[in-house]
Every structure is written in C-alpha cells, then in structure tokens.
Amino acid sequence: RGAPLTWIRSRRELPGIGTCTQIQARGESPPASEAEDRLRRGLELLDSLVLKLSQARSIDELCRAFPDLVSRHFDGYCLLHRPREDGSLVSQVFHHHDPVRRTRARNEASPYIETRPPGSPGLARVFETGVPELIRDTEKDGFQGIAMNSGHADALARLGIRSLMIVRLEAGAERYGTLAVSSDTRSYTEEDLAFLKQVAFRVAAFMDHH
C-alpha cells in the first residue's frame, strides 16, 4: 500500500469572489469505500471549479468553461438558464461531454431547452420558489411535475433520461437563474444534489460580482 490517504485544506483568494476553501486528497491508498470515492470525486469537482472561476473574467467565459466539468462529473446534460425581464427563462448553457448525445438532445428537445415561460413546471418553478428538485428514477416517478407537456415528456423518454436535478442560482437576495443536470446512465442521490448545490453557490457568487 502507498501512503495513507489524507485531506489537505487550503484557502485561495478569488478576484471578485473572496476567500474559498479548497480540499485536496494526498496519498496513494485506494478509497476505503465507495462513499469515500464519491466524496473524493465531488471535492475534485469543486476544486476544479474554483480554478475555472479564478481564470474566468466574465460570465460568458465562465459559461464556456465550467459545464464540461459538471457534465463529466454527473455523467449527464448540463443546463443553465437565465431570467428575462418578463420572468421567463432562456437557455445560456446546454452541454454534454459526449457530442453525439448533445446533438441528439438538441434535435429531440430543442423547443423545450431554449425557453421556459413563468409558472411552468420544472426549471421555472425552481427559479420562482428556490426549492431544488430531484427525480431519482424516472421509470418509477415519471416526468410529472417536470415536463412542460406530453411532448416534452415524450422527448425526455426518447432520450432515455433516468434521473435529473434542478437548483436555483442565487446569491443573497439576487436570483440569477437555474442549473440542472440530467442523465441517461445514472440515478442521482441526495448526495449528488448536495454537490450540485455547492456548484450553483459558487457559480452564482461569480455572477454576483460580474
């Protein structure tokens, strides 16, 4: 066996963000359990995100930089929507690390990706209420309460979406939009949702200062 696994905390000052704590693993020992492996990967995601934040100079740069990290970590689609003055949400990020999946989803669900009217289920409801949504298993729970209509539900089913999560992007009293991930391979858990909230917190803090 290699050196015992240890966790090292450090602090980094990010322009316009403030002080962020980074947690890194050191050592060659394999994870003691699946839970520890998930924790390690989640902390690596947040550490990589902090680095992207430190390098980005604008919201547009950020939106080009971080979605691939999120897509790969959660093995799914990453969607970021921003609000308009009329209360609707418009897509600013739609990404999957697999270009074939990304193109197929664009073809299947484009009308439901681009905009969401106020009062509609899923993204708009999370934006309005601030209450995150987690569907662990669509085969069991279906798309009720998430899909805008039967056409939207059919498109999600054709894409084989198994699980999805939505959180609001907020910093203080300001609301900056929503961040969502959906996967055709994984069933998300409360632990996944907790890490997505951490990602959203950091992205929203960046937006708040830019």
C-alpha positions as CSV (number, residue, x, y, z in Angstrom):
1,R,0.0,0.0,0.0
2,G,1.1,3.6,-0.6
3,A,1.0,6.5,1.9
4,P,-2.3,6.8,3.9
5,L,-4.9,9.0,2.3
6,T,-5.1,12.4,3.9
7,W,-7.2,15.5,3.2
8,I,-5.3,18.9,2.9
9,R,-7.2,22.2,3.3
10,S,-6.0,25.4,1.7
11,R,-7.5,28.8,1.1
12,R,-7.5,30.7,-2.2
13,E,-8.5,34.3,-2.9
14,L,-10.6,34.6,-6.0
15,P,-10.9,38.1,-7.6
16,G,-14.5,39.3,-7.1
17,I,-15.4,36.3,-5.1
18,G,-13.4,36.3,-1.9
19,T,-11.7,33.5,0.0
20,C,-12.6,30.0,-0.9
21,T,-11.5,26.8,0.9
22,Q,-10.1,24.0,-1.2
23,I,-9.8,20.4,0.0
24,Q,-7.4,18.1,-1.8
25,A,-6.6,14.4,-1.3
26,R,-3.0,13.3,-0.9
27,G,-1.6,9.8,-0.7
28,E,-1.6,6.6,-2.9
29,S,-4.0,4.4,-0.9
30,P,-7.3,3.5,-2.7
31,P,-10.5,4.8,-1.3
32,A,-11.7,2.8,1.7
33,S,-15.2,2.7,0.4
34,E,-17.5,3.7,-2.5
35,A,-18.7,6.6,-0.3
36,E,-15.2,7.9,0.1
37,D,-14.6,7.6,-3.6
38,R,-17.7,9.7,-4.3
39,L,-16.6,12.2,-1.8
40,R,-13.1,12.4,-3.4
41,R,-14.6,13.0,-6.8
42,G,-17.0,15.6,-5.5
43,L,-14.3,17.5,-3.9
44,E,-12.2,17.3,-7.0
45,L,-15.1,18.8,-9.0
46,L,-15.3,21.7,-6.6
47,D,-11.5,22.2,-6.7
48,S,-11.5,22.3,-10.5
49,L,-14.5,24.7,-10.5
50,V,-12.6,27.0,-8.2
51,L,-9.7,27.0,-10.7
52,K,-12.1,27.8,-13.5
53,L,-13.6,30.7,-11.5
54,S,-10.1,32.1,-10.9
55,Q,-9.4,32.1,-14.6
56,A,-12.7,33.5,-16.0
57,R,-13.0,37.2,-16.5
58,S,-16.7,37.3,-17.5
59,I,-19.9,35.4,-17.2
60,D,-19.6,34.3,-20.8
61,E,-16.1,32.9,-20.2
62,L,-17.4,31.1,-17.1
63,C,-20.3,29.6,-19.1
64,R,-17.9,28.2,-21.7
65,A,-15.5,26.8,-19.0
66,F,-17.5,25.0,-16.3
67,P,-20.3,23.0,-18.0
68,D,-17.9,20.2,-19.2
69,L,-16.7,19.7,-15.6
70,V,-20.3,19.3,-14.4
71,S,-21.3,17.1,-17.3
72,R,-18.5,14.7,-16.8
73,H,-18.9,14.5,-13.0
74,F,-22.6,13.8,-13.1
75,D,-22.4,11.9,-16.4
76,G,-25.2,13.9,-17.9
77,Y,-26.5,17.0,-19.6
78,C,-25.8,20.4,-18.0
79,L,-28.3,23.2,-18.5
80,L,-28.1,26.8,-17.2
81,H,-31.0,29.2,-17.8
82,R,-31.0,32.9,-17.1
83,P,-34.1,35.0,-16.4
84,R,-35.6,37.6,-18.7
85,E,-37.5,40.7,-17.6
86,D,-40.8,39.1,-18.4
87,G,-40.0,36.3,-15.9
88,S,-39.3,33.6,-18.5
89,L,-36.0,31.6,-18.5
90,V,-33.7,31.5,-21.5
91,S,-31.0,28.9,-22.1
92,Q,-27.4,30.1,-21.8
93,V,-25.7,26.7,-21.4
94,F,-26.6,23.4,-22.9
95,H,-23.8,20.8,-22.8
96,H,-23.0,17.1,-22.7
97,H,-19.4,15.9,-22.7
98,D,-20.5,13.4,-25.4
99,P,-21.1,15.3,-28.6
100,V,-23.3,12.6,-30.1
101,R,-25.7,12.8,-27.1
102,R,-25.6,16.6,-27.2
103,T,-26.6,16.7,-30.9
104,R,-29.3,14.2,-30.4
105,A,-30.8,16.1,-27.5
106,R,-30.8,19.3,-29.5
107,N,-32.7,17.6,-32.2
108,E,-35.2,15.9,-29.9
109,A,-35.9,18.5,-27.3
110,S,-34.8,21.9,-28.7
111,P,-38.1,23.7,-28.2
112,Y,-38.1,22.7,-24.5
113,I,-34.5,23.7,-23.9
114,E,-34.4,27.2,-25.3
115,T,-37.1,29.0,-23.2
116,R,-39.4,28.3,-20.2
117,P,-42.3,30.6,-19.5
118,P,-43.1,31.8,-16.0
119,G,-45.3,29.4,-14.0
120,S,-44.3,26.3,-15.9
121,P,-43.1,23.2,-14.1
122,G,-39.5,22.2,-13.5
123,L,-37.0,24.9,-14.2
124,A,-39.4,27.9,-13.8
125,R,-40.9,26.5,-10.6
126,V,-37.4,26.0,-9.0
127,F,-36.5,29.6,-10.1
128,E,-39.6,31.0,-8.5
129,T,-39.6,29.0,-5.3
130,G,-35.9,28.3,-4.7
131,V,-36.8,24.7,-3.8
132,P,-34.5,22.2,-5.5
133,E,-36.0,19.2,-7.4
134,L,-34.6,15.7,-7.6
135,I,-36.1,12.9,-9.6
136,R,-34.1,9.8,-8.7
137,D,-35.7,7.4,-11.1
138,T,-37.9,8.4,-14.0
139,E,-39.1,4.9,-14.6
140,K,-40.6,5.0,-11.1
141,D,-41.5,8.6,-10.7
142,G,-42.1,9.6,-14.3
143,F,-41.8,13.2,-15.6
144,Q,-44.9,14.6,-13.9
145,G,-44.2,18.0,-12.4
146,I,-41.0,18.4,-14.5
147,A,-42.1,18.2,-18.2
148,M,-44.0,21.2,-19.6
149,N,-46.4,18.9,-21.6
150,S,-46.8,15.5,-23.0
151,G,-44.5,16.4,-26.0
152,H,-41.7,17.4,-23.6
153,A,-42.2,14.2,-21.5
154,D,-42.0,12.1,-24.7
155,A,-38.8,13.8,-25.8
156,L,-37.2,13.1,-22.4
157,A,-38.3,9.5,-22.6
158,R,-36.8,9.1,-26.1
159,L,-33.5,10.5,-24.8
160,G,-33.6,7.8,-22.1
161,I,-33.4,10.3,-19.2
162,R,-33.2,8.3,-16.0
163,S,-32.7,11.0,-13.4
164,L,-32.4,14.7,-13.0
165,M,-31.8,17.6,-10.6
166,I,-32.5,21.3,-10.6
167,V,-31.3,24.0,-8.3
168,R,-31.6,27.8,-8.3
169,L,-28.6,30.1,-8.9
170,E,-28.8,32.7,-6.1
171,A,-26.5,35.0,-4.1
172,G,-28.1,36.8,-1.2
173,A,-31.4,38.2,-2.4
174,E,-30.4,38.0,-6.1
175,R,-31.7,35.2,-8.4
176,Y,-29.5,34.5,-11.4
177,G,-31.3,31.5,-13.0
178,T,-31.2,27.7,-12.7
179,L,-28.7,25.0,-13.0
180,A,-29.9,21.5,-14.0
181,V,-28.3,18.1,-14.8
182,S,-30.0,15.1,-16.2
183,S,-28.6,11.6,-17.1
184,D,-29.4,8.6,-19.1
185,T,-27.0,6.4,-17.2
186,R,-27.2,7.4,-13.5
187,S,-29.7,7.6,-10.7
188,Y,-28.9,10.7,-8.7
189,T,-29.0,10.8,-4.9
190,E,-29.3,13.4,-2.2
191,E,-25.5,13.5,-2.0
192,D,-25.4,14.4,-5.7
193,L,-27.9,17.1,-5.1
194,A,-25.7,18.5,-2.3
195,F,-22.7,18.8,-4.6
196,L,-24.8,20.4,-7.3
197,K,-25.9,23.0,-4.8
198,Q,-22.3,23.7,-4.0
199,V,-21.5,24.2,-7.7
200,A,-24.5,26.5,-8.0
201,F,-23.4,28.5,-5.0
202,R,-20.0,29.2,-6.5
203,V,-21.3,30.0,-10.0
204,A,-23.9,32.4,-8.5
205,A,-21.3,34.1,-6.4
206,F,-19.2,34.7,-9.5
207,M,-22.2,36.1,-11.3
208,D,-23.0,38.3,-8.4
209,H,-19.6,40.0,-8.8
210,H,-19.6,40.3,-12.5
